[in-house]
Amino acid sequence: MPFRVGPTELIIILVIVLIVFGVGRLPEIGGALGKGIRAFRRGQAGEETDDDTDDATGKEDETSDKSEKKEKAKT
């Protein structure tokens, strides 16, 4: 028996998610889900990611700048 999700089932799932998490948290949940799916796809493709950048802003983390400065100071 195949498992098929039609439009009615999707609406029911969406209503349940709205009740459980509320409207205010949906963008956070959607963003986290999207990042997780992208990370999974990149992992399956074998792509390396730069962990020093923040996905939301594209800016480098402050901690990476500090560690680079320490490395330069040592040499």
mmCIF file of the N, C-alpha and C atoms, coordinates in Angstrom:
data_MODEL
# 
_entry.id   MODEL 
# 
loop_
_atom_site.group_PDB 
_atom_site.id 
_atom_site.type_symbol 
_atom_site.label_atom_id 
_atom_site.label_alt_id 
_atom_site.label_comp_id 
_atom_site.label_asym_id 
_atom_site.label_entity_id 
_atom_site.label_seq_id 
_atom_site.pdbx_PDB_ins_code 
_atom_site.Cartn_x 
_atom_site.Cartn_y 
_atom_site.Cartn_z 
_atom_site.occupancy 
_atom_site.B_iso_or_equiv 
_atom_site.pdbx_formal_charge 
_atom_site.auth_seq_id 
_atom_site.auth_comp_id 
_atom_site.auth_asym_id 
_atom_site.auth_atom_id 
_atom_site.pdbx_PDB_model_num 
ATOM 1   N N  . MET A 1 1  ? 0.836  -1.171 0.000  1.00 0.00 ? 1  MET A N  1 
ATOM 2   C CA . MET A 1 1  ? 0.000  0.000  0.000  1.00 0.00 ? 1  MET A CA 1 
ATOM 3   C C  . MET A 1 1  ? 0.887  1.243  0.000  1.00 0.00 ? 1  MET A C  1 
ATOM 4   N N  . PRO A 1 2  ? 0.936  1.995  -1.085 1.00 0.00 ? 2  PRO A N  1 
ATOM 5   C CA . PRO A 1 2  ? 1.821  3.165  -1.162 1.00 0.00 ? 2  PRO A CA 1 
ATOM 6   C C  . PRO A 1 2  ? 1.315  4.312  -0.292 1.00 0.00 ? 2  PRO A C  1 
ATOM 7   N N  . PHE A 1 3  ? 2.253  5.074  0.193  1.00 0.00 ? 3  PHE A N  1 
ATOM 8   C CA . PHE A 1 3  ? 1.940  6.215  1.047  1.00 0.00 ? 3  PHE A CA 1 
ATOM 9   C C  . PHE A 1 3  ? 1.909  7.464  0.182  1.00 0.00 ? 3  PHE A C  1 
ATOM 10  N N  . ARG A 1 4  ? 0.743  8.041  0.016  1.00 0.00 ? 4  ARG A N  1 
ATOM 11  C CA . ARG A 1 4  ? 0.586  9.240  -0.811 1.00 0.00 ? 4  ARG A CA 1 
ATOM 12  C C  . ARG A 1 4  ? 0.037  10.375 0.043  1.00 0.00 ? 4  ARG A C  1 
ATOM 13  N N  . VAL A 1 5  ? 0.610  11.553 -0.140 1.00 0.00 ? 5  VAL A N  1 
ATOM 14  C CA . VAL A 1 5  ? 0.167  12.724 0.591  1.00 0.00 ? 5  VAL A CA 1 
ATOM 15  C C  . VAL A 1 5  ? -0.480 13.669 -0.412 1.00 0.00 ? 5  VAL A C  1 
ATOM 16  N N  . GLY A 1 6  ? -1.760 13.832 -0.271 1.00 0.00 ? 6  GLY A N  1 
ATOM 17  C CA . GLY A 1 6  ? -2.508 14.706 -1.162 1.00 0.00 ? 6  GLY A CA 1 
ATOM 18  C C  . GLY A 1 6  ? -2.680 16.092 -0.564 1.00 0.00 ? 6  GLY A C  1 
ATOM 19  N N  . PRO A 1 7  ? -3.395 16.956 -1.273 1.00 0.00 ? 7  PRO A N  1 
ATOM 20  C CA . PRO A 1 7  ? -3.594 18.321 -0.780 1.00 0.00 ? 7  PRO A CA 1 
ATOM 21  C C  . PRO A 1 7  ? -4.353 18.380 0.546  1.00 0.00 ? 7  PRO A C  1 
ATOM 22  N N  . THR A 1 8  ? -5.314 17.482 0.746  1.00 0.00 ? 8  THR A N  1 
ATOM 23  C CA . THR A 1 8  ? -6.072 17.473 1.990  1.00 0.00 ? 8  THR A CA 1 
ATOM 24  C C  . THR A 1 8  ? -5.169 17.128 3.172  1.00 0.00 ? 8  THR A C  1 
ATOM 25  N N  . GLU A 1 9  ? -4.315 16.142 2.998  1.00 0.00 ? 9  GLU A N  1 
ATOM 26  C CA . GLU A 1 9  ? -3.399 15.759 4.071  1.00 0.00 ? 9  GLU A CA 1 
ATOM 27  C C  . GLU A 1 9  ? -2.400 16.871 4.373  1.00 0.00 ? 9  GLU A C  1 
ATOM 28  N N  . LEU A 1 10 ? -1.924 17.570 3.329  1.00 0.00 ? 10 LEU A N  1 
ATOM 29  C CA . LEU A 1 10 ? -0.994 18.680 3.547  1.00 0.00 ? 10 LEU A CA 1 
ATOM 30  C C  . LEU A 1 10 ? -1.647 19.816 4.332  1.00 0.00 ? 10 LEU A C  1 
ATOM 31  N N  . ILE A 1 11 ? -2.908 20.095 4.042  1.00 0.00 ? 11 ILE A N  1 
ATOM 32  C CA . ILE A 1 11 ? -3.621 21.139 4.780  1.00 0.00 ? 11 ILE A CA 1 
ATOM 33  C C  . ILE A 1 11 ? -3.791 20.745 6.242  1.00 0.00 ? 11 ILE A C  1 
ATOM 34  N N  . ILE A 1 12 ? -4.123 19.496 6.496  1.00 0.00 ? 12 ILE A N  1 
ATOM 35  C CA . ILE A 1 12 ? -4.272 19.019 7.871  1.00 0.00 ? 12 ILE A CA 1 
ATOM 36  C C  . ILE A 1 12 ? -2.945 19.124 8.621  1.00 0.00 ? 12 ILE A C  1 
ATOM 37  N N  . ILE A 1 13 ? -1.849 18.733 7.975  1.00 0.00 ? 13 ILE A N  1 
ATOM 38  C CA . ILE A 1 13 ? -0.525 18.825 8.601  1.00 0.00 ? 13 ILE A CA 1 
ATOM 39  C C  . ILE A 1 13 ? -0.170 20.272 8.891  1.00 0.00 ? 13 ILE A C  1 
ATOM 40  N N  . LEU A 1 14 ? -0.460 21.181 7.958  1.00 0.00 ? 14 LEU A N  1 
ATOM 41  C CA . LEU A 1 14 ? -0.170 22.600 8.154  1.00 0.00 ? 14 LEU A CA 1 
ATOM 42  C C  . LEU A 1 14 ? -0.961 23.172 9.321  1.00 0.00 ? 14 LEU A C  1 
ATOM 43  N N  . VAL A 1 15 ? -2.234 22.797 9.448  1.00 0.00 ? 15 VAL A N  1 
ATOM 44  C CA . VAL A 1 15 ? -3.056 23.274 10.562 1.00 0.00 ? 15 VAL A CA 1 
ATOM 45  C C  . VAL A 1 15 ? -2.502 22.773 11.890 1.00 0.00 ? 15 VAL A C  1 
ATOM 46  N N  . ILE A 1 16 ? -2.083 21.526 11.942 1.00 0.00 ? 16 ILE A N  1 
ATOM 47  C CA . ILE A 1 16 ? -1.511 20.977 13.174 1.00 0.00 ? 16 ILE A CA 1 
ATOM 48  C C  . ILE A 1 16 ? -0.222 21.710 13.537 1.00 0.00 ? 16 ILE A C  1 
ATOM 49  N N  . VAL A 1 17 ? 0.624  21.986 12.543 1.00 0.00 ? 17 VAL A N  1 
ATOM 50  C CA . VAL A 1 17 ? 1.867  22.717 12.788 1.00 0.00 ? 17 VAL A CA 1 
ATOM 51  C C  . VAL A 1 17 ? 1.567  24.119 13.303 1.00 0.00 ? 17 VAL A C  1 
ATOM 52  N N  . LEU A 1 18 ? 0.570  24.781 12.723 1.00 0.00 ? 18 LEU A N  1 
ATOM 53  C CA . LEU A 1 18 ? 0.175  26.111 13.187 1.00 0.00 ? 18 LEU A CA 1 
ATOM 54  C C  . LEU A 1 18 ? -0.295 26.084 14.638 1.00 0.00 ? 18 LEU A C  1 
ATOM 55  N N  . ILE A 1 19 ? -1.060 25.072 15.000 1.00 0.00 ? 19 ILE A N  1 
ATOM 56  C CA . ILE A 1 19 ? -1.557 24.963 16.376 1.00 0.00 ? 19 ILE A CA 1 
ATOM 57  C C  . ILE A 1 19 ? -0.409 24.704 17.341 1.00 0.00 ? 19 ILE A C  1 
ATOM 58  N N  . VAL A 1 20 ? 0.502  23.828 16.974 1.00 0.00 ? 20 VAL A N  1 
ATOM 59  C CA . VAL A 1 20 ? 1.588  23.449 17.886 1.00 0.00 ? 20 VAL A CA 1 
ATOM 60  C C  . VAL A 1 20 ? 2.614  24.570 18.040 1.00 0.00 ? 20 VAL A C  1 
ATOM 61  N N  . PHE A 1 21 ? 3.066  25.157 16.939 1.00 0.00 ? 21 PHE A N  1 
ATOM 62  C CA . PHE A 1 21 ? 4.163  26.118 17.000 1.00 0.00 ? 21 PHE A CA 1 
ATOM 63  C C  . PHE A 1 21 ? 3.707  27.572 16.985 1.00 0.00 ? 21 PHE A C  1 
ATOM 64  N N  . GLY A 1 22 ? 2.563  27.867 16.442 1.00 0.00 ? 22 GLY A N  1 
ATOM 65  C CA . GLY A 1 22 ? 2.095  29.244 16.355 1.00 0.00 ? 22 GLY A CA 1 
ATOM 66  C C  . GLY A 1 22 ? 2.620  29.920 15.099 1.00 0.00 ? 22 GLY A C  1 
ATOM 67  N N  . VAL A 1 23 ? 1.973  31.018 14.751 1.00 0.00 ? 23 VAL A N  1 
ATOM 68  C CA . VAL A 1 23 ? 2.301  31.714 13.514 1.00 0.00 ? 23 VAL A CA 1 
ATOM 69  C C  . VAL A 1 23 ? 3.669  32.385 13.595 1.00 0.00 ? 23 VAL A C  1 
ATOM 70  N N  . GLY A 1 24 ? 4.042  32.894 14.752 1.00 0.00 ? 24 GLY A N  1 
ATOM 71  C CA . GLY A 1 24 ? 5.297  33.632 14.900 1.00 0.00 ? 24 GLY A CA 1 
ATOM 72  C C  . GLY A 1 24 ? 6.540  32.785 14.696 1.00 0.00 ? 24 GLY A C  1 
ATOM 73  N N  . ARG A 1 25 ? 6.462  31.509 14.983 1.00 0.00 ? 25 ARG A N  1 
ATOM 74  C CA . ARG A 1 25 ? 7.634  30.646 14.880 1.00 0.00 ? 25 ARG A CA 1 
ATOM 75  C C  . ARG A 1 25 ? 7.787  29.969 13.532 1.00 0.00 ? 25 ARG A C  1 
ATOM 76  N N  . LEU A 1 26 ? 6.801  30.083 12.659 1.00 0.00 ? 26 LEU A N  1 
ATOM 77  C CA . LEU A 1 26 ? 6.872  29.397 11.361 1.00 0.00 ? 26 LEU A CA 1 
ATOM 78  C C  . LEU A 1 26 ? 8.070  29.826 10.509 1.00 0.00 ? 26 LEU A C  1 
ATOM 79  N N  . PRO A 1 27 ? 8.417  31.119 10.432 1.00 0.00 ? 27 PRO A N  1 
ATOM 80  C CA . PRO A 1 27 ? 9.601  31.482 9.643  1.00 0.00 ? 27 PRO A CA 1 
ATOM 81  C C  . PRO A 1 27 ? 10.890 30.859 10.182 1.00 0.00 ? 27 PRO A C  1 
ATOM 82  N N  . GLU A 1 28 ? 11.012 30.776 11.495 1.00 0.00 ? 28 GLU A N  1 
ATOM 83  C CA . GLU A 1 28 ? 12.192 30.147 12.098 1.00 0.00 ? 28 GLU A CA 1 
ATOM 84  C C  . GLU A 1 28 ? 12.261 28.664 11.735 1.00 0.00 ? 28 GLU A C  1 
ATOM 85  N N  . ILE A 1 29 ? 11.130 28.005 11.834 1.00 0.00 ? 29 ILE A N  1 
ATOM 86  C CA . ILE A 1 29 ? 11.080 26.578 11.542 1.00 0.00 ? 29 ILE A CA 1 
ATOM 87  C C  . ILE A 1 29 ? 11.373 26.329 10.066 1.00 0.00 ? 29 ILE A C  1 
ATOM 88  N N  . GLY A 1 30 ? 10.785 27.148 9.196  1.00 0.00 ? 30 GLY A N  1 
ATOM 89  C CA . GLY A 1 30 ? 11.026 26.997 7.759  1.00 0.00 ? 30 GLY A CA 1 
ATOM 90  C C  . GLY A 1 30 ? 12.483 27.246 7.395  1.00 0.00 ? 30 GLY A C  1 
ATOM 91  N N  . GLY A 1 31 ? 13.079 28.266 8.005  1.00 0.00 ? 31 GLY A N  1 
ATOM 92  C CA . GLY A 1 31 ? 14.487 28.561 7.743  1.00 0.00 ? 31 GLY A CA 1 
ATOM 93  C C  . GLY A 1 31 ? 15.397 27.441 8.208  1.00 0.00 ? 31 GLY A C  1 
ATOM 94  N N  . ALA A 1 32 ? 15.120 26.923 9.396  1.00 0.00 ? 32 ALA A N  1 
ATOM 95  C CA . ALA A 1 32 ? 15.934 25.822 9.919  1.00 0.00 ? 32 ALA A CA 1 
ATOM 96  C C  . ALA A 1 32 ? 15.779 24.569 9.066  1.00 0.00 ? 32 ALA A C  1 
ATOM 97  N N  . LEU A 1 33 ? 14.568 24.312 8.619  1.00 0.00 ? 33 LEU A N  1 
ATOM 98  C CA . LEU A 1 33 ? 14.328 23.153 7.769  1.00 0.00 ? 33 LEU A CA 1 
ATOM 99  C C  . LEU A 1 33 ? 15.054 23.297 6.436  1.00 0.00 ? 33 LEU A C  1 
ATOM 100 N N  . GLY A 1 34 ? 15.000 24.498 5.861  1.00 0.00 ? 34 GLY A N  1 
ATOM 101 C CA . GLY A 1 34 ? 15.696 24.749 4.596  1.00 0.00 ? 34 GLY A CA 1 
ATOM 102 C C  . GLY A 1 34 ? 17.203 24.595 4.723  1.00 0.00 ? 34 GLY A C  1 
ATOM 103 N N  . LYS A 1 35 ? 17.775 25.127 5.813  1.00 0.00 ? 35 LYS A N  1 
ATOM 104 C CA . LYS A 1 35 ? 19.217 24.985 6.039  1.00 0.00 ? 35 LYS A CA 1 
ATOM 105 C C  . LYS A 1 35 ? 19.601 23.525 6.209  1.00 0.00 ? 35 LYS A C  1 
ATOM 106 N N  . GLY A 1 36 ? 18.766 22.787 6.910  1.00 0.00 ? 36 GLY A N  1 
ATOM 107 C CA . GLY A 1 36 ? 19.040 21.364 7.106  1.00 0.00 ? 36 GLY A CA 1 
ATOM 108 C C  . GLY A 1 36 ? 19.020 20.583 5.807  1.00 0.00 ? 36 GLY A C  1 
ATOM 109 N N  . ILE A 1 37 ? 18.045 20.886 4.963  1.00 0.00 ? 37 ILE A N  1 
ATOM 110 C CA . ILE A 1 37 ? 17.957 20.202 3.662  1.00 0.00 ? 37 ILE A CA 1 
ATOM 111 C C  . ILE A 1 37 ? 19.144 20.559 2.782  1.00 0.00 ? 37 ILE A C  1 
ATOM 112 N N  . ARG A 1 38 ? 19.531 21.857 2.760  1.00 0.00 ? 38 ARG A N  1 
ATOM 113 C CA . ARG A 1 38 ? 20.699 22.268 1.959  1.00 0.00 ? 38 ARG A CA 1 
ATOM 114 C C  . ARG A 1 38 ? 21.973 21.592 2.461  1.00 0.00 ? 38 ARG A C  1 
ATOM 115 N N  . ALA A 1 39 ? 22.140 21.529 3.779  1.00 0.00 ? 39 ALA A N  1 
ATOM 116 C CA . ALA A 1 39 ? 23.325 20.881 4.337  1.00 0.00 ? 39 ALA A CA 1 
ATOM 117 C C  . ALA A 1 39 ? 23.346 19.392 3.991  1.00 0.00 ? 39 ALA A C  1 
ATOM 118 N N  . PHE A 1 40 ? 22.195 18.765 4.040  1.00 0.00 ? 40 PHE A N  1 
ATOM 119 C CA . PHE A 1 40 ? 22.112 17.348 3.690  1.00 0.00 ? 40 PHE A CA 1 
ATOM 120 C C  . PHE A 1 40 ? 22.488 17.122 2.231  1.00 0.00 ? 40 PHE A C  1 
ATOM 121 N N  . ARG A 1 41 ? 21.961 17.963 1.344  1.00 0.00 ? 41 ARG A N  1 
ATOM 122 C CA . ARG A 1 41 ? 22.277 17.817 -0.084 1.00 0.00 ? 41 ARG A CA 1 
ATOM 123 C C  . ARG A 1 41 ? 23.756 18.051 -0.355 1.00 0.00 ? 41 ARG A C  1 
ATOM 124 N N  . ARG A 1 42 ? 24.318 19.060 0.301  1.00 0.00 ? 42 ARG A N  1 
ATOM 125 C CA . ARG A 1 42 ? 25.753 19.328 0.125  1.00 0.00 ? 42 ARG A CA 1 
ATOM 126 C C  . ARG A 1 42 ? 26.586 18.163 0.650  1.00 0.00 ? 42 ARG A C  1 
ATOM 127 N N  . GLY A 1 43 ? 26.158 17.586 1.749  1.00 0.00 ? 43 GLY A N  1 
ATOM 128 C CA . GLY A 1 43 ? 26.870 16.436 2.310  1.00 0.00 ? 43 GLY A CA 1 
ATOM 129 C C  . GLY A 1 43 ? 26.795 15.231 1.398  1.00 0.00 ? 43 GLY A C  1 
ATOM 130 N N  . GLN A 1 44 ? 25.648 15.015 0.789  1.00 0.00 ? 44 GLN A N  1 
ATOM 131 C CA . GLN A 1 44 ? 25.497 13.895 -0.130 1.00 0.00 ? 44 GLN A CA 1 
ATOM 132 C C  . GLN A 1 44 ? 26.315 14.097 -1.395 1.00 0.00 ? 44 GLN A C  1 
ATOM 133 N N  . ALA A 1 45 ? 26.447 15.353 -1.825 1.00 0.00 ? 45 ALA A N  1 
ATOM 134 C CA . ALA A 1 45 ? 27.210 15.653 -3.032 1.00 0.00 ? 45 ALA A CA 1 
ATOM 135 C C  . ALA A 1 45 ? 28.713 15.674 -2.745 1.00 0.00 ? 45 ALA A C  1 
ATOM 136 N N  . GLY A 1 46 ? 29.083 15.709 -1.474 1.00 0.00 ? 46 GLY A N  1 
ATOM 137 C CA . GLY A 1 46 ? 30.488 15.707 -1.105 1.00 0.00 ? 46 GLY A CA 1 
ATOM 138 C C  . GLY A 1 46 ? 31.127 17.080 -1.156 1.00 0.00 ? 46 GLY A C  1 
ATOM 139 N N  . GLU A 1 47 ? 30.320 18.137 -1.181 1.00 0.00 ? 47 GLU A N  1 
ATOM 140 C CA . GLU A 1 47 ? 30.862 19.489 -1.223 1.00 0.00 ? 47 GLU A CA 1 
ATOM 141 C C  . GLU A 1 47 ? 31.333 19.908 0.157  1.00 0.00 ? 47 GLU A C  1 
ATOM 142 N N  . GLU A 1 48 ? 32.437 20.623 0.181  1.00 0.00 ? 48 GLU A N  1 
ATOM 143 C CA . GLU A 1 48 ? 32.938 21.180 1.433  1.00 0.00 ? 48 GLU A CA 1 
ATOM 144 C C  . GLU A 1 48 ? 32.337 22.557 1.617  1.00 0.00 ? 48 GLU A C  1 
ATOM 145 N N  . THR A 1 49 ? 31.961 22.901 2.846  1.00 0.00 ? 49 THR A N  1 
ATOM 146 C CA . THR A 1 49 ? 31.422 24.222 3.121  1.00 0.00 ? 49 THR A CA 1 
ATOM 147 C C  . THR A 1 49 ? 32.401 24.982 3.999  1.00 0.00 ? 49 THR A C  1 
ATOM 148 N N  . ASP A 1 50 ? 32.323 26.300 3.929  1.00 0.00 ? 50 ASP A N  1 
ATOM 149 C CA . ASP A 1 50 ? 33.152 27.152 4.762  1.00 0.00 ? 50 ASP A CA 1 
ATOM 150 C C  . ASP A 1 50 ? 32.392 27.414 6.051  1.00 0.00 ? 50 ASP A C  1 
ATOM 151 N N  . ASP A 1 51 ? 32.832 26.805 7.138  1.00 0.00 ? 51 ASP A N  1 
ATOM 152 C CA . ASP A 1 51 ? 32.134 26.926 8.410  1.00 0.00 ? 51 ASP A CA 1 
ATOM 153 C C  . ASP A 1 51 ? 32.350 28.279 9.063  1.00 0.00 ? 51 ASP A C  1 
ATOM 154 N N  . ASP A 1 52 ? 33.218 29.118 8.513  1.00 0.00 ? 52 ASP A N  1 
ATOM 155 C CA . ASP A 1 52 ? 33.487 30.413 9.112  1.00 0.00 ? 52 ASP A CA 1 
ATOM 156 C C  . ASP A 1 52 ? 32.446 31.452 8.734  1.00 0.00 ? 52 ASP A C  1 
ATOM 157 N N  . THR A 1 53 ? 31.570 31.154 7.798  1.00 0.00 ? 53 THR A N  1 
ATOM 158 C CA . THR A 1 53 ? 30.571 32.130 7.398  1.00 0.00 ? 53 THR A CA 1 
ATOM 159 C C  . THR A 1 53 ? 29.228 31.765 7.985  1.00 0.00 ? 53 THR A C  1 
ATOM 160 N N  . ASP A 1 54 ? 28.472 32.773 8.334  1.00 0.00 ? 54 ASP A N  1 
ATOM 161 C CA . ASP A 1 54 ? 27.126 32.589 8.845  1.00 0.00 ? 54 ASP A CA 1 
ATOM 162 C C  . ASP A 1 54 ? 26.185 32.480 7.656  1.00 0.00 ? 54 ASP A C  1 
ATOM 163 N N  . ASP A 1 55 ? 25.353 31.441 7.605  1.00 0.00 ? 55 ASP A N  1 
ATOM 164 C CA . ASP A 1 55 ? 24.473 31.227 6.463  1.00 0.00 ? 55 ASP A CA 1 
ATOM 165 C C  . ASP A 1 55 ? 23.449 32.345 6.299  1.00 0.00 ? 55 ASP A C  1 
ATOM 166 N N  . ALA A 1 56 ? 22.987 32.903 7.402  1.00 0.00 ? 56 ALA A N  1 
ATOM 167 C CA . ALA A 1 56 ? 21.939 33.911 7.314  1.00 0.00 ? 56 ALA A CA 1 
ATOM 168 C C  . ALA A 1 56 ? 22.457 35.238 6.777  1.00 0.00 ? 56 ALA A C  1 
ATOM 169 N N  . THR A 1 57 ? 23.668 35.635 7.186  1.00 0.00 ? 57 THR A N  1 
ATOM 170 C CA . THR A 1 57 ? 24.175 36.939 6.783  1.00 0.00 ? 57 THR A CA 1 
ATOM 171 C C  . THR A 1 57 ? 25.273 36.857 5.742  1.00 0.00 ? 57 THR A C  1 
ATOM 172 N N  . GLY A 1 58 ? 25.950 35.728 5.652  1.00 0.00 ? 58 GLY A N  1 
ATOM 173 C CA . GLY A 1 58 ? 27.054 35.604 4.711  1.00 0.00 ? 58 GLY A CA 1 
ATOM 174 C C  . GLY A 1 58 ? 28.327 36.240 5.229  1.00 0.00 ? 58 GLY A C  1 
ATOM 175 N N  . LYS A 1 59 ? 28.286 36.741 6.464  1.00 0.00 ? 59 LYS A N  1 
ATOM 176 C CA . LYS A 1 59 ? 29.460 37.383 7.051  1.00 0.00 ? 59 LYS A CA 1 
ATOM 177 C C  . LYS A 1 59 ? 30.270 36.351 7.814  1.00 0.00 ? 59 LYS A C  1 
ATOM 178 N N  . GLU A 1 60 ? 31.557 36.647 7.944  1.00 0.00 ? 60 GLU A N  1 
ATOM 179 C CA . GLU A 1 60 ? 32.404 35.738 8.700  1.00 0.00 ? 60 GLU A CA 1 
ATOM 180 C C  . GLU A 1 60 ? 32.143 35.904 10.182 1.00 0.00 ? 60 GLU A C  1 
ATOM 181 N N  . ASP A 1 61 ? 32.285 34.814 10.911 1.00 0.00 ? 61 ASP A N  1 
ATOM 182 C CA . ASP A 1 61 ? 32.152 34.868 12.353 1.00 0.00 ? 61 ASP A CA 1 
ATOM 183 C C  . ASP A 1 61 ? 33.314 35.628 12.949 1.00 0.00 ? 61 ASP A C  1 
ATOM 184 N N  . GLU A 1 62 ? 33.081 36.256 14.093 1.00 0.00 ? 62 GLU A N  1 
ATOM 185 C CA . GLU A 1 62 ? 34.137 36.997 14.765 1.00 0.00 ? 62 GLU A CA 1 
ATOM 186 C C  . GLU A 1 62 ? 35.221 36.054 15.282 1.00 0.00 ? 62 GLU A C  1 
ATOM 187 N N  . THR A 1 63 ? 34.839 34.851 15.652 1.00 0.00 ? 63 THR A N  1 
ATOM 188 C CA . THR A 1 63 ? 35.805 33.915 16.198 1.00 0.00 ? 63 THR A CA 1 
ATOM 189 C C  . THR A 1 63 ? 36.838 33.516 15.153 1.00 0.00 ? 63 THR A C  1 
ATOM 190 N N  . SER A 1 64 ? 36.457 33.443 13.897 1.00 0.00 ? 64 SER A N  1 
ATOM 191 C CA . SER A 1 64 ? 37.409 33.066 12.859 1.00 0.00 ? 64 SER A CA 1 
ATOM 192 C C  . SER A 1 64 ? 38.439 34.175 12.664 1.00 0.00 ? 64 SER A C  1 
ATOM 193 N N  . ASP A 1 65 ? 38.021 35.442 12.789 1.00 0.00 ? 65 ASP A N  1 
ATOM 194 C CA . ASP A 1 65 ? 38.963 36.554 12.672 1.00 0.00 ? 65 ASP A CA 1 
ATOM 195 C C  . ASP A 1 65 ? 39.984 36.519 13.797 1.00 0.00 ? 65 ASP A C  1 
ATOM 196 N N  . LYS A 1 66 ? 39.528 36.223 14.998 1.00 0.00 ? 66 LYS A N  1 
ATOM 197 C CA . LYS A 1 66 ? 40.428 36.188 16.155 1.00 0.00 ? 66 LYS A CA 1 
ATOM 198 C C  . LYS A 1 66 ? 41.456 35.068 16.017 1.00 0.00 ? 66 LYS A C  1 
ATOM 199 N N  . SER A 1 67 ? 41.009 33.899 15.553 1.00 0.00 ? 67 SER A N  1 
ATOM 200 C CA . SER A 1 67 ? 41.937 32.782 15.421 1.00 0.00 ? 67 SER A CA 1 
ATOM 201 C C  . SER A 1 67 ? 42.958 33.045 14.319 1.00 0.00 ? 67 SER A C  1 
ATOM 202 N N  . GLU A 1 68 ? 42.527 33.728 13.241 1.00 0.00 ? 68 GLU A N  1 
ATOM 203 C CA . GLU A 1 68 ? 43.465 34.063 12.175 1.00 0.00 ? 68 GLU A CA 1 
ATOM 204 C C  . GLU A 1 68 ? 44.509 35.062 12.663 1.00 0.00 ? 68 GLU A C  1 
ATOM 205 N N  . LYS A 1 69 ? 44.097 36.028 13.470 1.00 0.00 ? 69 LYS A N  1 
ATOM 206 C CA . LYS A 1 69 ? 45.023 37.020 14.000 1.00 0.00 ? 69 LYS A CA 1 
ATOM 207 C C  . LYS A 1 69 ? 46.031 36.355 14.924 1.00 0.00 ? 69 LYS A C  1 
ATOM 208 N N  . LYS A 1 70 ? 45.593 35.378 15.724 1.00 0.00 ? 70 LYS A N  1 
ATOM 209 C CA . LYS A 1 70 ? 46.497 34.665 16.620 1.00 0.00 ? 70 LYS A CA 1 
ATOM 210 C C  . LYS A 1 70 ? 47.515 33.872 15.822 1.00 0.00 ? 70 LYS A C  1 
ATOM 211 N N  . GLU A 1 71 ? 47.073 33.242 14.729 1.00 0.00 ? 71 GLU A N  1 
ATOM 212 C CA . GLU A 1 71 ? 47.994 32.478 13.886 1.00 0.00 ? 71 GLU A CA 1 
ATOM 213 C C  . GLU A 1 71 ? 49.039 33.383 13.239 1.00 0.00 ? 71 GLU A C  1 
ATOM 214 N N  . LYS A 1 72 ? 48.611 34.549 12.770 1.00 0.00 ? 72 LYS A N  1 
ATOM 215 C CA . LYS A 1 72 ? 49.538 35.487 12.163 1.00 0.00 ? 72 LYS A CA 1 
ATOM 216 C C  . LYS A 1 72 ? 50.531 36.029 13.183 1.00 0.00 ? 72 LYS A C  1 
ATOM 217 N N  . ALA A 1 73 ? 50.065 36.224 14.411 1.00 0.00 ? 73 ALA A N  1 
ATOM 218 C CA . ALA A 1 73 ? 50.929 36.750 15.456 1.00 0.00 ? 73 ALA A CA 1 
ATOM 219 C C  . ALA A 1 73 ? 52.012 35.735 15.835 1.00 0.00 ? 73 ALA A C  1 
ATOM 220 N N  . LYS A 1 74 ? 51.695 34.455 15.751 1.00 0.00 ? 74 LYS A N  1 
ATOM 221 C CA . LYS A 1 74 ? 52.647 33.400 16.117 1.00 0.00 ? 74 LYS A CA 1 
ATOM 222 C C  . LYS A 1 74 ? 53.797 33.333 15.102 1.00 0.00 ? 74 LYS A C  1 
ATOM 223 N N  . THR A 1 75 ? 53.523 33.639 13.836 1.00 0.00 ? 75 THR A N  1 
ATOM 224 C CA . THR A 1 75 ? 54.554 33.509 12.805 1.00 0.00 ? 75 THR A CA 1 
ATOM 225 C C  . THR A 1 75 ? 55.314 34.775 12.589 1.00 0.00 ? 75 THR A C  1 
# 
